[in-house]
Amino acid sequence: MRRTIAVVSAGLGSPSSSRLLADRLSAAAEREVRELGDEVEVRVIEVRDHAHDLVDNLISGYPAADLKGALETVIGADGLIAVTPTFTASYSGLFKTFFDVLDLLDDDALADKPVLIGATGGTARHSLVLENTIRPLFTYLRGVVMPTSVFAAPEDWGGAAVPDLLAHRIDRAAAQLAGEIHRRDAPVARDPFEPTPFADLLGAG
């Protein structure tokens, strides 16, 4: 079966540590999915590329074409990898805005979808951001959040021994995501922009 993994990276720089972590998570997840016998396509969304369109969407209620494509990628994916930098012990505003817009568009977008969460920050002391703020966000959106989340601090990128610890966490989280994707049916394709038929609206009343 052919699978799709959407990768949402909310790093502000280019390059960014958030994108670096997202790439490592997606590469590991792709490898794990293939080992389970499925084909897989990884589609990366850089949230900063849609920053202006996200604000415009909140004001107008209608997404620009590029943003619409990004949102549809997440909705139609078999699994999601979401990575944000840490700001003031929480996710970035841009990261939250992307998922606010997604939820406004389709409040079932992440329902029962496997989600692997990751974050980066200037110190390992911020690692609890994953459990205190990011996991509750995706639980609220009814995603199936993987037991293992991955935080990367500056020391995780340097030295010879420490990166092995990061690699271990990445591999464990990727295996969990791949297993959840593999055991689920592929998402049913649907157009979140298609209006509800008038007869259905009357029936609901």
N, C-alpha and C positions, 0 to 999 in steps of 0.2 A: 504494500500500500504506500502511496505517496503522501508524505507529511510535510507540513509547513510550520516553521518556528518563527514567530515575530520577535524581534529584538528591539526594545525601546531603550535608547541611551540618552540621558538628559545632561550629559556633560556640556559645559559652556565653552571650553577651549577646543583648539584643534592643533595637535591631538589633545586628548583628555584622558585622565586615568579611568574615568567612568567608561569611556569607549574601549579602552584597553581591557578592562575587566569584562565588559560585555562581549568582546571578541573572544576572549579565552573561554567564557562560559558557553558561548554559542558553538565554538569549535568542539568543545568536549561533549556538548549535547548532541551535536550532529554525529559525532563518532559513535556515541552510545546508541542512538536511534538506528544507525546503519547496522550495528552489531546485533540488533534485535530483528533485523531482516526487512526494515522499511527503507524506502527512499526518502530523502528529506531535502527541503529547500529552506535556507535561512534568509530572511528578509530583514534588513536593519533599518530602523527609523531613528534618525538623529533629530531629537525634539527641537533643538535650537534652530534647525532649518525651517521650522514651522512656527517660530515664535510670534511673528506679526499676524499670521493667519489665525493662530489660536485666539489672540485678543480680538481680532475682527469677528471671529465666529461667536465669541461670547456676547458681542454687541449686536450683531446682525442675526445670529441664529443659523447662519448658512456657512458651511465650510468652503474654502477655495478648493480648486481641483486637486492640488498636491496634498493638502491636508485630508481631503476626502479619501484619497487613495491610501494614505497612511492609516487612517481610522479603519478602513475596510480591510487592510492587511491584518490588523490586530483582531478584528471581529472574525475573520475567516480562518485564522491560524489554529493549528492543532494545539499549540503551546505557546507560552509567552515567557520571555526573559526580560525583566525590567531592572534597570540599573540607574541609580541617581547619586549625585554628589550629596554630601551632608552639609546643610546650612542651619546653624543655630539648633543643633540637635534634632533636625527633622529633614524631610526630603526637600528638594528645591521647589520653589514656586512654579517653575516652568514644568517640572515633572508632574506636579499635582494638577496644573491646568490642563495638561494633555489628557489625563484620565478623567477630569471633570467634564471636558468636552465629549469624551467618549461615552461617559455615562449619560450625559444629556441626550446624546444621539440615540443610544440604545442601552437601556438599563439591564439588558440581558447579555451584553457584549462579552463579559468575562464569566458568566454563570457556568460553573462546572469545567472551566478551562484550567489546565495545569499551568501554574505560574511559579517561576523561579525568580526570587528577588535578590538583588545585590546592591551594594552601596560602597562608596569610597569616601575617605575623609582624611583630614590632616593628622589625626591621632587615633590609635586603637581604642581610646576611651569613648569614641563615638560609635562603637560597634553595636551598642544596644539600640541604635536608631532602627535597626532592622526589625527587632521584636516589639519596640515600643510604639512606632509610628507607621512603618511601611507594611508590616504584616497585617495590622488592623485595617489599613486602607483596602488591601486586596481581599481580605475576608469580608469586609462590608460590601465589596463589589461582587461577592460570591464566587471568587476564583478559588481554585484548589491550590493553596500555597504549599510548596515543598517544605518538608521538615527542616532541611538544611538550607540556610541562607548564607551568603558569602559577603564578607566585608574585607576591603583591602585598604590598609594604611600605607603610608610612604615606605615603611620598613619592609613591607611585603614585596616591594619591587627591587630591593637591593640585597646584595649579599648572596652567598652560595647556598646556605642551609634554609633560611627563612622562606624563600619562594617555594620550596618543596611542601611546606605546610599549607600555603595557599593553593598549590596544585592539588593537594589531597582534598581540601574542601571543595574545590571546583569539580573534581571528578566525582565526589560523592553526591553533590547537588545535581550534576548533569545526569548521573545514573538514575536518580529519583525522578527527574523530569522525563527522561526517555521512557522509563517504565510506565508512568502515568499516561503518556501520549500513546504508547503502544497498545495499552489495554482498552483504549476508548475508540469508539467509532469516529470516523472523520466528521467534522462539523458540517451541518447541512447548510449549503450555500443559500444566503438570503440577502436581500437588498434593504439595509436599514433606512434608506431614503425613500422607499416606496410607501406611499400613504396607506393607511388602513382603509379597506373598502367601506363605503358608506353603509352597506347592509350589515357588516360586522359591527359597526358603531351602533346601529340601531338595535342589533341583537344583544349587545352588551348592556343596553339600558333596560 
